[in-house]
Amino acid sequence: MKANNTDYVSFQHVKKTYDGKNLVVKDFNLNIAPGEFVTMLGPSGSGKTTCLMMLAGFETATNGEIYIDGTPVNNLAPHKRDIGMVFQNYALFPHMTIAENLAFPLKVRKMSVAEVKLRVADVLEMVELSHVANRYPKQLSGGQQQRVALARALVFEPKLVLMDEPLGALDKKLRETMQMEIKHLHEKLGITILYVTHDQDEALTMSDRIAVFNDGAVQQLAPPSELYESPSNTFVAQFIGENNQIKGQVQSVEQSRCQVRVGPHQLQAKPVLIGGAQSDTMLSVRPEKIILRPYGPDIPNRVAGRVEEMIYHGDHFRLIIDVAGLARLVVKVPNSSEQGLGVQLGEEVELGWRMEDCHALDCVSSQSLPSEKEEMMV
């Protein structure tokens, strides 16, 4: 079997087991085009890092084939794959200066002294760290060290760079800054990037496509907007962004819409992953898609509830509304009025949402997500 000539990276029916019984990666298939930024997103223990390590050559696939630029690499040593790597812990040599750290992968490749000096200078300028060339890693901030780690992965001009939770150790503001720096470098250099994270905002911000992992399998592979707006199952809906889940029973299905009974309410939804009439389903609707005091014929789903909580978030208000016989719904309302929201705690209000914004999915109210205590290198 050969990889498609248009793919730079290709996983074909890849499986991984450590004990010969339990698969931590189950029939993984993924094709990445040259210059594409693909993120593997999922909770800890879902299999995403194992897939990255198999591509890097630090883990061996139990079954299946992995290709880089059309060449099978299952039996190729890591140092022969010509891959740049960036890790969360930076992995910089503490006894070397920044310039020496960057020169190391070039010297291993036996480049001339002149070429090494030129490339180190160029990559330092690219990440705007020319002024720290003679400092040691411990003399730099966390953000500067991460930029050095990124520069070291790029200095030998690889066509493929793998990043494993590279921003996990940074604070929120610095992490957001580094996200944009990596995105801009990707656009400038045109390299192929495979990125691993459990941070959904990071994945949505940076990626061309996202593979959502759970329990060793890809739940959905799609561009960020499609993942958010059209989740393929309950796990993706609850893992990507905030989401209201409403359990109901399918009453009828007609092509692009279905009727769902939820307590005393009859609601309309877009059928995505459901059975026939009388089957259980989980409705998914985003907080920002729910309209306060709806009007107009294009909003068929209308319910009334009592405001239990109001939280001010600057650009929006977050409301928790108890709808009798249905659920406690989260509603996000833009802060666009000088008079404020015009709603009081304890007040009865009407809510509504469009059929197109409500997805009828598989009826799984919660799938166990590993906690931080259960975090595994999988």
Backbone torsions as a table, in degrees:
resi	resn	phi	psi	omega
1	MET	NA	135.4	-179.6
2	LYS	-116.5	153.6	177.6
3	ALA	-77.8	154.5	175.1
4	ASN	-63.3	133.9	-177.0
5	ASN	-62.7	-20.4	-179.3
6	THR	-85.4	-8.4	-179.0
7	ASP	-95.8	137.7	174.8
8	TYR	-88.9	-36.0	175.1
9	VAL	-124.5	138.5	179.2
10	SER	-144.7	122.4	169.1
11	PHE	-101.8	126.0	-178.6
12	GLN	-125.4	108.6	178.2
13	HIS	52.3	46.0	-177.1
14	VAL	-83.5	133.5	176.6
15	LYS	-130.0	153.0	178.0
16	LYS	-143.6	129.1	172.9
17	THR	-134.8	143.6	178.0
18	TYR	-98.9	-25.0	-176.0
19	ASP	-113.8	2.9	-179.5
20	GLY	81.0	-1.4	-178.1
21	LYS	-122.3	-51.6	-174.4
22	ASN	-98.7	124.7	179.3
23	LEU	-85.7	122.3	174.6
24	VAL	-89.8	-18.9	170.9
25	VAL	-130.9	125.7	-172.2
26	LYS	-116.1	106.0	174.1
27	ASP	47.1	61.9	-176.1
28	PHE	-85.5	125.9	177.1
29	ASN	-128.1	128.2	179.5
30	LEU	-157.7	128.8	175.2
31	ASN	-116.2	130.1	-177.8
32	ILE	-119.7	125.7	-178.6
33	ALA	-77.7	156.3	176.4
34	PRO	-57.2	132.7	178.2
35	GLY	80.2	5.2	-178.2
36	GLU	-86.9	148.8	175.8
37	PHE	-109.6	106.7	-178.8
38	VAL	-115.8	133.6	179.3
39	THR	-112.7	134.7	171.7
40	MET	-99.2	113.0	-172.9
41	LEU	-116.5	136.1	177.2
42	GLY	175.4	169.0	178.3
43	PRO	-68.8	164.4	176.9
44	SER	-60.0	135.7	179.8
45	GLY	87.7	9.5	-175.3
46	SER	-88.7	-10.1	176.8
47	GLY	109.6	-5.6	-173.8
48	LYS	-67.3	-43.5	-179.4
49	THR	-68.1	-35.5	176.6
50	THR	-59.6	-41.6	178.0
51	CYS	-62.9	-41.5	178.5
52	LEU	-63.1	-43.5	-177.8
53	MET	-68.7	-30.6	175.3
54	MET	-68.3	-38.5	177.4
55	LEU	-66.6	-38.3	179.7
56	ALA	-72.8	-21.9	-179.6
57	GLY	98.3	5.4	179.2
58	PHE	-87.1	-13.7	171.5
59	GLU	-130.1	153.2	-179.0
60	THR	-108.1	132.9	178.3
61	ALA	-68.7	136.4	176.7
62	THR	-73.2	-41.4	176.3
63	ASN	-142.7	161.0	177.0
64	GLY	92.9	176.0	-177.3
65	GLU	-125.5	145.1	174.9
66	ILE	-121.6	132.1	-178.3
67	TYR	-122.4	143.5	169.5
68	ILE	-125.3	119.2	-178.3
69	ASP	53.4	41.3	176.8
70	GLY	82.3	-4.5	-178.4
71	THR	-102.6	127.9	176.7
72	PRO	-66.8	134.3	-174.4
73	VAL	-121.2	8.5	-178.1
74	ASN	-52.4	-38.0	-176.2
75	ASN	-107.9	16.0	-179.2
76	LEU	-94.9	133.0	-179.4
77	ALA	-62.1	148.1	-178.1
78	PRO	-53.2	-42.1	-175.5
79	HIS	-71.6	-11.3	178.7
80	LYS	-96.6	0.8	-177.9
81	ARG	-89.2	-10.5	175.9
82	ASP	56.1	52.2	-177.4
83	ILE	-115.7	135.4	171.5
84	GLY	-85.9	140.8	-178.0
85	MET	-127.4	136.8	174.8
86	VAL	-130.0	125.1	-177.4
87	PHE	-112.6	168.6	179.4
88	GLN	-66.5	-34.3	-174.5
89	ASN	-91.6	15.1	176.2
90	TYR	69.8	-45.1	178.4
91	ALA	57.1	39.1	176.8
92	LEU	-88.3	147.7	177.6
93	PHE	-76.5	116.9	-174.8
94	PRO	-68.1	-24.3	-177.3
95	HIS	-88.2	-1.9	179.8
96	MET	-107.7	147.8	172.5
97	THR	-69.2	170.4	178.7
98	ILE	-60.6	-43.5	178.8
99	ALA	-62.2	-39.5	179.9
100	GLU	-68.9	-36.8	175.8
101	ASN	-60.8	-41.7	-178.9
102	LEU	-73.8	-29.9	-179.3
103	ALA	-75.9	-23.5	-173.4
104	PHE	-55.2	-52.9	-179.7
105	PRO	-63.6	-23.4	178.1
106	LEU	-77.2	-38.9	178.3
107	LYS	-67.4	-36.1	176.3
108	VAL	-60.6	-32.6	178.8
109	ARG	-87.5	8.3	174.1
110	LYS	59.0	41.4	175.6
111	MET	-79.2	157.2	-179.1
112	SER	-68.6	158.0	-179.5
113	VAL	-59.0	-41.6	-179.1
114	ALA	-64.4	-42.5	180.0
115	GLU	-66.5	-40.3	178.6
116	VAL	-60.9	-47.5	-178.6
117	LYS	-61.1	-41.6	-178.2
118	LEU	-67.2	-45.0	-177.5
119	ARG	-67.9	-39.6	178.4
120	VAL	-62.1	-43.7	178.9
121	ALA	-62.8	-42.3	-178.1
122	ASP	-64.7	-44.6	-175.8
123	VAL	-73.2	-31.8	175.4
124	LEU	-65.2	-39.9	177.5
125	GLU	-66.2	-37.4	-178.3
126	MET	-62.6	-38.6	179.6
127	VAL	-97.1	10.5	175.8
128	GLU	57.8	47.9	179.1
129	LEU	-130.9	24.8	-179.0
130	SER	-58.2	-30.0	-175.4
131	HIS	-75.6	-7.7	-178.9
132	VAL	-111.9	14.3	-174.5
133	ALA	-53.7	-35.2	-175.2
134	ASN	-99.8	7.7	176.6
135	ARG	-88.6	167.8	177.1
136	TYR	-103.0	156.1	-176.6
137	PRO	-50.4	-39.9	-177.1
138	LYS	-66.5	-14.2	179.8
139	GLN	-90.0	0.1	-178.1
140	LEU	-108.7	157.7	174.4
141	SER	-74.5	169.1	179.1
142	GLY	-60.4	-41.4	179.1
143	GLY	-65.2	-38.4	178.0
144	GLN	-67.3	-40.9	178.6
145	GLN	-63.0	-38.2	179.5
146	GLN	-68.0	-35.1	176.3
147	ARG	-68.2	-33.6	175.0
148	VAL	-66.3	-43.6	178.5
149	ALA	-60.3	-39.5	177.3
150	LEU	-66.2	-42.5	178.9
151	ALA	-62.0	-39.3	180.0
152	ARG	-65.4	-33.9	178.3
153	ALA	-71.2	-23.3	-175.7
154	LEU	-100.4	-15.6	-168.1
155	VAL	-63.8	-31.2	179.6
156	PHE	-93.3	13.1	173.2
157	GLU	57.0	54.8	176.5
158	PRO	-73.4	156.2	176.2
159	LYS	-87.7	-15.6	-177.7
160	LEU	-131.1	130.2	176.9
161	VAL	-125.1	130.9	177.2
162	LEU	-106.6	134.5	-178.9
163	MET	-128.6	121.6	-177.9
164	ASP	-111.9	101.4	-179.9
165	GLU	47.2	48.3	-171.8
166	PRO	-66.9	-20.0	-175.1
167	LEU	-109.5	8.1	-174.0
168	GLY	-63.1	-26.8	-176.8
169	ALA	-90.5	-0.8	-175.9
170	LEU	-95.4	155.6	176.8
171	ASP	-73.8	167.1	-170.7
172	LYS	-56.4	-48.9	-176.8
173	LYS	-64.8	-43.5	-179.9
174	LEU	-68.8	-35.6	178.4
175	ARG	-62.4	-42.1	179.4
176	GLU	-65.9	-36.7	177.5
177	THR	-65.1	-44.6	-179.2
178	MET	-66.5	-33.0	176.4
179	GLN	-56.8	-46.2	-178.6
180	MET	-70.9	-34.3	177.7
181	GLU	-64.0	-44.3	179.1
182	ILE	-64.8	-42.6	179.4
183	LYS	-60.9	-43.5	-179.6
184	HIS	-68.1	-38.0	177.0
185	LEU	-65.0	-39.4	177.9
186	HIS	-61.0	-45.2	179.9
187	GLU	-65.5	-37.4	-177.6
188	LYS	-71.7	-42.9	-173.4
189	LEU	-90.7	-23.1	179.7
190	GLY	70.5	23.0	179.9
191	ILE	-80.1	160.7	175.3
192	THR	-89.0	130.5	-178.7
193	ILE	-125.9	130.8	169.9
194	LEU	-114.6	119.6	-167.8
195	TYR	-119.6	137.7	178.0
196	VAL	-116.5	131.7	176.8
197	THR	-157.9	160.8	169.6
198	HIS	-109.2	3.8	-178.0
199	ASP	-93.2	108.4	-175.4
200	GLN	-65.2	-38.0	179.3
201	ASP	-62.5	-40.1	177.9
202	GLU	-60.8	-46.0	-179.6
203	ALA	-64.0	-44.1	-178.7
204	LEU	-65.2	-34.7	-177.2
205	THR	-71.4	-39.3	-165.4
206	MET	-103.2	-23.3	-161.8
207	SER	-91.9	150.8	166.3
208	ASP	-80.2	-43.8	175.1
209	ARG	-139.4	155.4	-179.9
210	ILE	-128.4	132.0	172.4
211	ALA	-103.2	112.9	-179.4
212	VAL	-88.0	119.7	-177.4
213	PHE	-99.9	147.1	165.2
214	ASN	-158.6	131.9	176.0
215	ASP	54.2	43.1	173.8
216	GLY	78.3	7.9	-178.0
217	ALA	-136.0	151.9	177.1
218	VAL	-81.2	121.7	179.6
219	GLN	-82.9	-35.4	177.8
220	GLN	-162.0	141.0	176.7
221	LEU	-125.1	115.6	-174.3
222	ALA	-166.0	165.6	171.9
223	PRO	-61.8	156.6	-177.0
224	PRO	-52.6	-46.4	-176.8
225	SER	-64.1	-36.5	179.4
226	GLU	-69.3	-40.0	177.3
227	LEU	-59.2	-45.0	-176.3
228	TYR	-72.4	-45.1	-174.2
229	GLU	-82.9	-28.2	-175.7
230	SER	-136.1	67.1	178.7
231	PRO	-63.6	144.5	-175.0
232	SER	-88.9	-16.6	177.3
233	ASN	-155.4	176.5	-175.5
234	THR	-64.3	-38.0	-179.2
235	PHE	-60.6	-47.6	-179.5
236	VAL	-63.2	-41.8	-179.1
237	ALA	-61.0	-39.3	-177.1
238	GLN	-85.3	-21.3	-178.1
239	PHE	-86.8	-31.9	-179.0
240	ILE	-97.4	106.9	178.2
241	GLY	72.7	177.9	178.7
242	GLU	-86.2	149.3	-168.3
243	ASN	-155.7	133.8	171.8
244	ASN	-87.9	130.0	178.2
245	GLN	-112.4	128.3	-176.5
246	ILE	-129.6	115.7	-178.0
247	LYS	-82.1	133.4	-179.6
248	GLY	-150.4	-173.5	-179.9
249	GLN	-126.2	130.3	-179.8
250	VAL	-67.2	129.7	177.2
251	GLN	-99.6	-39.2	178.9
252	SER	-160.1	155.4	179.7
253	VAL	-130.2	127.4	179.0
254	GLU	-133.6	98.5	177.2
255	GLN	48.1	-99.2	-172.2
256	SER	-97.8	11.9	177.7
257	ARG	-147.9	158.1	176.0
258	CYS	-141.8	155.2	175.5
259	GLN	-100.1	130.8	-178.1
260	VAL	-128.3	131.5	177.1
261	ARG	-93.8	126.0	177.0
262	VAL	-126.9	100.8	-174.9
263	GLY	58.2	-126.3	179.8
264	PRO	-83.7	-1.1	-172.6
265	HIS	-99.4	143.9	170.6
266	GLN	-109.7	115.5	-175.5
267	LEU	-117.1	152.9	177.5
268	GLN	-108.4	140.5	-177.0
269	ALA	-145.6	165.4	175.1
270	LYS	-89.2	115.7	-177.9
271	PRO	-71.5	127.1	-179.3
272	VAL	-119.7	-53.2	-178.1
273	LEU	-144.8	83.2	-175.9
274	ILE	-138.9	167.5	172.4
275	GLY	-91.8	-158.2	179.6
276	GLY	-87.8	-163.7	180.0
277	ALA	-58.6	142.8	-179.2
278	GLN	77.4	-0.7	176.7
279	SER	-83.1	152.3	178.5
280	ASP	-77.9	150.9	178.0
281	THR	-146.7	163.6	175.1
282	MET	-118.3	116.0	177.0
283	LEU	-82.1	139.6	-179.4
284	SER	-124.1	124.4	176.8
285	VAL	-142.2	130.7	-177.3
286	ARG	-73.1	145.6	-179.1
287	PRO	-56.5	-35.7	-177.8
288	GLU	-78.4	-9.9	178.3
289	LYS	-88.0	-11.5	179.5
290	ILE	-85.1	130.9	-174.5
291	ILE	-104.2	130.8	176.6
292	LEU	-83.3	130.4	-177.5
293	ARG	53.8	63.5	-176.0
294	PRO	-69.2	156.7	173.6
295	TYR	-150.0	159.7	178.9
296	GLY	99.1	152.1	-176.0
297	PRO	-74.7	-11.2	-176.8
298	ASP	-85.1	7.4	179.4
299	ILE	-121.0	84.7	-175.2
300	PRO	-77.3	-23.4	-176.6
301	ASN	-92.9	109.7	-177.4
302	ARG	-133.6	131.3	178.3
303	VAL	-139.6	162.1	177.4
304	ALA	-117.8	146.3	179.7
305	GLY	-156.3	173.6	-178.2
306	ARG	-106.5	133.6	179.5
307	VAL	-72.1	115.7	-179.0
308	GLU	-98.3	-34.2	-179.7
309	GLU	-141.3	147.0	173.7
310	MET	-134.4	121.6	-178.0
311	ILE	-124.3	126.8	-179.4
312	TYR	-87.1	124.3	-179.1
313	HIS	-117.9	21.3	179.3
314	GLY	83.5	-81.5	-177.6
315	ASP	-82.6	-11.2	177.7
316	HIS	-154.3	162.7	172.2
317	PHE	-104.1	140.8	176.2
318	ARG	-109.6	118.1	-178.8
319	LEU	-110.3	140.9	169.9
320	ILE	-110.3	117.8	-174.7
321	ILE	-121.0	124.9	-179.9
322	ASP	-88.7	115.6	178.4
323	VAL	-104.5	112.5	-176.4
324	ALA	-58.2	131.2	178.3
325	GLY	76.6	8.2	-177.7
326	LEU	-132.0	-75.7	-177.3
327	ALA	-176.3	173.8	167.8
328	ARG	-93.8	112.5	-174.3
329	LEU	-98.9	140.9	173.3
330	VAL	-94.4	129.5	-179.6
331	VAL	-127.5	130.6	176.1
332	LYS	-107.7	123.6	-178.6
333	VAL	-119.3	124.3	-179.6
334	PRO	-58.6	142.0	177.0
335	ASN	-89.1	81.2	-174.3
336	SER	-118.4	5.7	-177.0
337	SER	-115.5	136.5	178.0
338	GLU	-67.5	-25.0	179.0
339	GLN	-83.7	-0.2	-178.0
340	GLY	83.7	-158.0	-172.2
341	LEU	-80.6	-29.9	180.0
342	GLY	74.1	23.8	179.3
343	VAL	-129.0	142.0	-179.2
344	GLN	-113.9	152.6	173.9
345	LEU	-58.0	137.6	179.3
346	GLY	84.5	-6.7	-178.1
347	GLU	-76.1	144.1	173.5
348	GLU	-83.4	128.6	-179.3
349	VAL	-133.4	156.4	175.6
350	GLU	-99.2	138.7	178.3
351	LEU	-121.0	157.5	175.7
352	GLY	-157.8	159.2	175.2
353	TRP	-153.5	153.6	-178.2
354	ARG	-73.6	153.3	176.5
355	MET	-59.8	-39.7	-176.7
356	GLU	-65.8	-21.1	-178.8
357	ASP	-94.0	3.4	-178.2
358	CYS	-118.7	116.9	-176.5
359	HIS	-104.7	128.9	175.5
360	ALA	-91.0	116.2	-172.1
361	LEU	-121.0	-178.9	176.6
362	ASP	-60.1	144.0	-173.6
363	CYS	-85.9	76.3	174.1
364	VAL	-125.8	104.3	-173.6
365	SER	-68.4	-30.1	177.9
366	SER	-159.5	132.4	173.8
367	GLN	-109.2	136.4	-172.4
368	SER	-63.3	117.8	175.1
369	LEU	-98.9	128.4	-179.6
370	PRO	-57.9	136.4	176.2
371	SER	-79.0	171.6	178.6
372	GLU	-60.7	-31.0	179.8
373	LYS	-69.2	-25.0	-178.4
374	GLU	-94.5	8.9	-175.0
375	GLU	-57.3	132.2	-178.4
376	MET	-129.2	153.9	175.2
377	MET	-84.9	71.7	-175.2
378	VAL	-126.5	NA	NA
